């Protein structure tokens, strides 16, 4: 379910590093506290996105793999 505080980024079919780059771009458009739901099929995303989130001051609220698709819910932090 997508709420007004949540934006969705479908990066399925994109190869590394594009899901991470697209997530960075999308996060720049959000305000602090908003949620970005990223979907990616590239296995490298399962490592790259959580590391980026940890290092960048955002919060990984939840992550899971469903049918080969990696889902990440990222709360934008203060920049």
N, C-alpha and C positions, 0 to 999 in steps of 0.2 A: 504494500500500500504506500503510495507516494503522498506525502502531506505537503502543505505550503512551505514547511521548513525543510523539505527534502527534495533534492534534485537527483535525477538519474543520468548516469553516463554509461552507455552501452559501447564498450570497447571490445566486444567479442569479434573474433576474426582478425584483430590487429596483433602484430608480432612485437615482441620486446624491441625497443623501449616505448613504443607508442602508447600502450595503456597507461603507463606511468606519466608520460608527458601530457596526455589528454586529461588525466586526473589533476595534475598540477594546474593546468589551464582552467579547468572547471572550478577548482577551489578558489582561484583568484577572483572569480565572479561572485562568490558567495560572501555573506556576512558572517561574522563570528557566531558560532552556535548552530548555524545551518548544517544540515546533513547532506553529504554527497554519497549516493549509492552507486558504486562502480561495479560493473559486470565485465569480466575479462575471461577469455578462453586460453590465453597464453600462460603456460605453467610458471614462467618466470615471475608473473605478477603475484603469485602466492608468497614470494619472498620479497620482491622489490617494493610493493605497495606498503606492507606493514613497516618495513625499515624506513622508508621515506616518511610515513606518518609519524613514527617515533622521533625521528630527527628534526622534523619541521614544526613541532609544537601543536600539531593537530591531535585528535584522539580517535583511535580505531574503536568504534563502539561495538562492532560485531563483524565477524567474517565467517564464511562457510563456503563449501564447495557443493554444488547441486548439479548433478548430471554433467560433470566436466567443466562447468562454468564456475569461476571464482567470484564470490560476491563480497564486497567490502562496504561497510557503512562508516563513513568518516565524518566526524564533527569538526568543522573548521575552528581552529584556535585563533587566538589573537595574534596579529602579526606586527 
